[in-house]
Amino acid sequence: MTSPTFTTRLIGNNWHMVVTINGKEQFYPAGTELHANVMVSLERTDHERKVAGLPPIVRT
């Protein structure tokens, strides 16, 4: 299984988090560049915890 990559991209004046798995990109809109970067950070952390066999962080 290939690990996903998480990046941010400005598409048409809108920031997005981009998840790439096996060359396929999935786009998730974000309100600002900061929001996109926070989304990337949270997703990376969740993925690293999953790989390590730890439960995801509970967000409220």
C-alpha positions as CSV (number, residue, x, y, z in Angstrom):
1,M,0.0,0.0,0.0
2,T,1.3,3.4,-1.0
3,S,1.3,6.1,1.7
4,P,-0.7,9.2,0.7
5,T,0.9,12.6,0.3
6,F,-0.8,15.7,1.6
7,T,-0.2,19.1,0.0
8,T,-1.9,22.4,-0.4
9,R,-2.7,24.0,-3.7
10,L,-4.3,27.3,-4.9
11,I,-6.9,26.4,-7.5
12,G,-8.9,29.3,-9.1
13,N,-8.3,31.6,-6.1
14,N,-9.4,28.9,-3.7
15,W,-7.1,27.0,-1.4
16,H,-7.4,23.2,-1.3
17,M,-5.8,20.3,0.5
18,V,-4.8,17.7,-2.0
19,V,-4.4,14.1,-1.1
20,T,-2.5,11.9,-3.7
21,I,-2.7,8.2,-3.5
22,N,-1.2,6.0,-6.3
23,G,-1.1,9.1,-8.6
24,K,-4.8,9.9,-8.1
25,E,-5.5,13.3,-6.6
26,Q,-8.5,14.1,-4.3
27,F,-9.3,17.8,-3.6
28,Y,-10.7,19.2,-0.4
29,P,-11.6,22.9,-0.3
30,A,-10.3,25.1,2.5
31,G,-11.3,28.7,3.3
32,T,-7.8,30.0,3.5
33,E,-4.2,29.0,3.0
34,L,-3.9,28.6,6.8
35,H,-6.9,26.4,6.9
36,A,-5.5,24.2,4.1
37,N,-2.2,23.9,6.0
38,V,-4.0,22.9,9.3
39,M,-6.0,20.3,7.4
40,V,-2.8,18.8,5.9
41,S,-1.1,18.8,9.4
42,L,-4.1,17.0,10.9
43,E,-4.4,14.4,8.1
44,R,-0.6,13.7,8.3
45,T,-0.9,13.2,12.0
46,D,-3.9,10.9,11.7
47,H,-2.1,8.8,9.0
48,E,1.0,8.5,11.1
49,R,-1.0,7.4,14.1
50,K,-2.9,4.8,12.0
51,V,0.4,3.4,10.7
52,A,1.7,3.2,14.2
53,G,-1.4,1.3,15.4
54,L,-2.7,4.2,17.5
55,P,-6.2,5.5,17.6
56,P,-7.0,8.8,15.8
57,I,-7.1,12.0,17.7
58,V,-10.7,12.9,18.8
59,R,-11.7,16.3,17.6
60,T,-14.7,18.2,18.9
